[in-house]
Structures are given as structure tokens and as C-alpha cells.
Amino acid sequence: MPGTIYLTRERGECQAAYTTADPGWLSSSGCSWDLCRPRHNAHERGSTDINLAFTQHAGPIVGDQQDALLVTGDLYQLADLPVHQVAGETAGGYCAVADGVASSPCPQRASRAVLEALRGLDAGQEALLQNGWIGPRLIRRHVHARLCRQLARDRRTRGSASTLALLQWRAGRFSVLNVGDSRVYRIDRDGRWQRLSRDHTYFESMVERGEIARDQSVGQLYHDLEHMLTADEEEDDFAVHWRQGEWALGDTFLLCTDGLHDTLGDTRLEAIYRAERPVDEQAALYREAVLDAGAPDNVSLILARIASPALPV
């Protein structure tokens, strides 16, 4: 159902500070812009020329679903969301994933709040766009500000944090934005991969400064997040990676949380992928591979393919 928010059970202080019975949350309206309105089921394609498949699973270890997904105006946060497929138009739209930081007070609320801020965009935020695109200015002034308003005023939820990875498209161009280590990849019609996002980890910064080699083995501490969206007004100096480009027919974009890319690794992600495979089947294969590997973390992913006569959707 368009506009529905799917909630997971919450525990402890997160549950005490916020309940799913709050009508102010459940009845919140979706995005009023045409670019993020739901289109129609993928089987009713007509003029549709972008196809999206998505899924998420909490895994047997973490338990609670701390990831969230935003697809064609709908926000999902379920312990087990089977593969769904929807269709949109390349005239304009966006989708996103967010991963609540497990070490923060209420990670599931943080990821949900970040995507709810994006889902609720209206004409009031139009001035924050950058040449019509969702960019760092809107993330800092609207998304982070709203996260702070929702969670920073209560000592039980202050400091809750999340990553974000967003893909926006319109008129032959795309825009990718991320904070943290949720990723966006681009795969062309010939199966060539390109990572468009940047991991905001201490390890990545040290590699870029030439302090360590990318293949050097380091402790887990170095892979901790250096930048994230945090429900704290003083934590406003976070990095936002942003890049744009032109898409081609047959391009596929993969948005995912670290439950996918850390569990499988880039080499296996590429090995499992087939350009000729429909996106819903590909999403199912990634989901199955993570579960077969024990699913040590929540996993969420979106596959978005620009329709091409040469490739299935």
C-alpha cells in the first residue's frame, strides 16, 4: 500500500520512548513531489522505463531490523521482507537505504527517521535542492535537522545514528549521495562494476592518505565509521559524498547496507551478478547468499535497472 510504513518491534528504552501506536507516526503523509510518488506494479509497465527490486532481512543474530528502505515513496522496515518489484519512470525519482548504527542508543529509530525526512519532502524544502538535486545542503539542513528534532531532545534517544545511501535519477542523469558505509554500485549492461559511493570509515581515510595499503590487514576498530548522521546538534560536521553522471540504457544500480557488501565482499557480489538476469531474481540470489553465509548483520538492498530492449527487467 503506497505510503505505508512497516515497523519492527522495538525493545528497552527505545520502546519506552516511542511506541508504534503513535498516530502521528503511522499517519504521516508521503512525499508530495511527483519524483517520489509510487508509479505502478512492475507488471503494468506501459511507459515505465526503470524497474526496482528490493528486499531486507534482519538475520538470526542481530534480531531487530535496524535497516530501512525507501522505494517509490514507501518506507519499509521489516524483519523479513521478501523480494518485491515495482516500476517507475526515468523522468524523475529516487530511492534510498539507511542502516542504524548498532552501537548507538536506538538505531532502528534513527534509520527510520532519516528516510522519513526524505520521504516527507515538499515544496518547503525546494530551496534546499542544488540545481534540482538532493545534495549535501538538504541532508545537512533538513534531514539531519529533523533527525535531531525527533531524537536529540530525549536523553534516551540522543546520539542515535544512521548511515544513508541515496540514488536519484531524472532526464538521463543520476545522482548518488551517501553518509557512512552504505553503498551504491553501478553495473553497466556488459556487467562492468563501479562503486559510486565512498565508505566513511577510518580505514578508507587512512588508505586515501597513503598511510596503509588497501589490502593491508588491520583491526576491526579501523573499519568503524568516521562519519554518520547522528541525533545531536553538535555532531554536524559529518562528511557527505556526492557525485553525478549520465546513465545509459541497461545500467543497473545496487544500493545496499553493509550486511550485503561486508558479508559477501565485492568479489562475490560481482561473481553472483548476471546482467541478463531480471532484477527480482538477482535480488533473491543476493538475499539467499547472505542467509546461507549466516547473515551476521541486517541486510537490505535495492536493485534499479534502466530498461533496455537487450536486457530483461
Residue pairs with C-beta under 8 A, 6 or more apart in sequence:
1 74
2 30
2 37
2 38
2 72
2 73
2 74
3 29
3 30
3 38
3 73
3 74
4 74
4 75
5 25
5 26
5 28
5 75
5 76
5 77
5 112
5 116
6 75
6 76
6 77
6 78
6 81
7 20
7 77
7 112
8 58
8 64
8 65
8 77
8 78
8 79
8 108
9 15
9 64
10 18
10 20
10 64
10 106
10 108
10 109
11 64
13 105
13 106
13 156
13 157
14 105
14 106
14 108
14 109
14 156
14 157
16 156
17 106
17 154
17 156
17 157
18 25
18 106
18 109
18 157
20 26
28 116
28 120
29 120
30 36
30 37
30 73
30 74
30 119
30 120
31 37
31 73
31 118
31 119
31 120
31 121
31 122
32 121
32 122
32 123
33 121
33 122
34 92
35 91
35 92
35 93
35 94
35 168
35 170
36 72
36 73
36 93
36 94
36 119
36 121
37 72
37 73
38 72
38 73
38 74
38 86
39 48
39 72
39 86
39 87
39 88
39 89
40 46
40 48
40 86
40 87
41 86
41 87
42 48
42 51
42 85
42 86
42 87
42 280
42 313
44 87
45 87
45 313
47 89
48 87
48 88
48 89
48 307
49 89
49 90
49 306
49 307
50 87
50 88
50 89
50 90
50 93
50 169
50 304
50 305
50 306
50 307
51 85
51 86
51 87
51 88
51 279
51 304
51 305
51 307
51 313
52 71
52 72
52 85
52 86
52 87
52 88
52 95
52 279
52 302
52 303
52 304
52 305
53 83
53 84
53 85
53 278
53 279
53 280
53 282
53 283
53 302
53 303
54 69
54 71
54 76
54 81
54 83
54 84
54 85
54 95
54 283
54 300
54 301
54 302
54 303
55 81
55 82
55 83
55 84
55 283
55 284
55 287
55 300
55 301
56 65
56 67
56 69
56 76
56 77
56 78
56 80
56 81
56 298
56 299
56 300
56 301
57 79
57 80
57 81
57 287
57 290
57 291
57 295
57 298
57 299
58 64
58 65
58 79
58 80
58 298
59 259
59 290
59 291
59 294
59 295
59 296
59 297
59 298
59 299
60 294
60 295
61 294
61 295
61 296
61 297
62 102
62 296
62 297
62 298
64 79
64 108
65 77
65 78
65 79
65 108
65 298
66 99
66 100
66 102
66 107
66 108
66 111
66 298
67 77
67 97
67 98
67 99
67 100
67 111
67 257
67 259
67 298
67 299
67 300
68 75
68 76
68 77
68 97
68 98
68 100
68 108
68 111
68 112
68 114
68 115
68 300
69 75
69 76
69 77
69 81
69 95
69 96
69 97
69 115
69 300
69 302
70 76
70 94
70 95
70 96
70 97
70 98
70 115
70 118
70 119
71 84
71 86
71 95
71 302
72 86
72 88
72 93
72 95
73 119
75 112
75 115
75 116
75 119
77 108
77 111
77 112
83 280
83 283
83 284
83 287
85 279
85 280
90 169
90 170
90 171
90 172
90 247
90 306
91 170
91 171
92 169
92 170
92 171
93 168
93 169
93 170
94 118
94 134
94 166
94 167
94 168
94 169
95 166
95 167
95 255
95 302
95 304
96 115
96 118
96 164
96 165
96 166
96 167
96 255
97 164
97 165
97 182
97 255
97 256
97 257
97 300
97 301
97 302
98 110
98 111
98 112
98 114
98 115
98 162
98 163
98 164
98 165
98 182
98 257
99 107
99 111
99 162
99 163
99 180
99 181
99 182
99 257
99 258
99 259
99 298
99 300
100 106
100 107
100 108
100 109
100 110
100 111
100 112
100 160
100 161
100 162
101 107
101 110
101 160
101 161
101 162
101 163
101 180
101 225
101 228
104 110
104 159
104 160
104 161
104 230
105 156
105 157
105 158
105 159
105 160
106 151
106 156
106 157
106 160
107 160
107 161
107 162
109 150
109 151
109 157
109 160
110 147
110 151
110 160
110 161
110 162
110 229
110 231
111 162
111 163
113 146
113 147
113 150
113 151
113 160
113 162
113 231
114 143
114 147
114 162
114 164
114 229
115 164
116 146
117 142
117 143
117 146
117 147
118 134
118 143
118 166
121 142
125 138
125 142
128 137
128 138
128 141
128 142
129 135
129 137
129 138
130 136
130 137
130 138
132 170
133 168
133 175
133 244
134 166
134 168
134 175
134 177
135 175
135 177
135 240
135 242
136 177
136 240
136 242
139 164
139 177
139 179
139 229
139 240
140 236
140 240
143 164
143 229
144 229
144 236
144 238
147 160
147 162
147 229
147 230
147 231
148 231
148 232
148 233
150 157
150 231
151 157
151 158
151 160
151 231
152 158
152 159
152 231
152 232
152 233
157 231
158 231
158 232
159 230
159 231
159 232
160 230
160 231
161 228
161 229
161 230
161 231
162 180
162 228
162 229
163 178
163 179
163 180
163 181
163 182
163 225
163 228
163 229
163 257
164 177
164 178
164 179
164 180
164 182
164 229
165 176
165 177
165 178
165 180
165 182
165 183
165 184
165 197
165 255
165 256
165 257
166 175
166 176
166 177
166 178
166 184
166 255
167 174
167 175
167 176
167 184
167 253
167 255
167 302
167 304
168 174
168 175
168 176
168 177
169 175
169 247
169 304
169 306
172 246
172 247
173 244
173 245
173 246
173 247
174 244
174 245
174 246
174 247
174 253
175 242
175 243
175 244
176 184
176 196
176 197
176 241
176 242
176 243
176 244
176 253
177 240
177 241
177 242
178 184
178 197
178 198
178 200
178 240
178 241
179 200
179 227
179 228
179 229
179 238
179 239
179 240
179 241
180 199
180 200
180 225
180 227
180 228
180 229
181 199
181 200
181 201
181 225
181 258
182 197
182 255
182 256
182 257
182 258
183 195
183 197
183 199
183 254
183 255
183 256
183 258
183 261
184 195
184 196
184 197
184 253
184 254
184 255
185 193
185 194
185 195
185 196
185 197
185 253
185 254
185 256
185 269
186 193
186 194
186 196
186 247
186 251
186 252
186 253
187 193
187 194
187 251
187 252
187 253
187 254
187 273
187 275
188 194
188 248
188 250
188 251
188 252
188 275
189 248
189 249
189 250
189 251
189 275
189 308
189 310
189 311
190 275
191 270
191 273
191 274
191 275
193 266
193 269
193 270
193 273
195 266
196 243
196 245
196 253
197 241
198 204
198 241
200 225
200 226
200 227
200 228
200 238
200 239
200 241
201 222
201 223
201 224
201 225
201 226
202 221
202 222
202 223
202 224
202 226
203 212
203 218
203 222
203 223
204 226
205 226
206 212
206 222
207 213
207 214
212 218
212 222
226 239
227 238
227 239
228 238
229 238
230 238
247 306
248 306
249 306
249 307
249 308
249 309
249 310
250 275
250 305
250 306
250 308
250 310
250 311
251 305
251 306
252 275
252 279
252 303
252 304
252 305
252 306
253 302
253 303
253 304
253 305
254 269
254 301
254 302
254 303
255 301
255 302
255 304
256 299
256 300
256 301
256 302
257 297
257 298
257 299
257 300
257 301
258 297
259 290
259 295
259 296
259 297
259 298
259 299
259 300
260 269
260 286
260 290
260 299
260 300
260 301
261 269
262 297
263 290
263 293
263 295
263 296
263 297
263 299
264 272
264 286
264 289
264 290
264 293
268 289
269 286
272 282
272 285
272 286
272 289
273 282
274 282
275 311
276 311
276 312
277 285
277 312
278 312
278 313
279 303
279 304
279 305
279 313
282 303
283 301
283 303
286 301
287 299
287 301
290 299
305 311
305 313
307 313
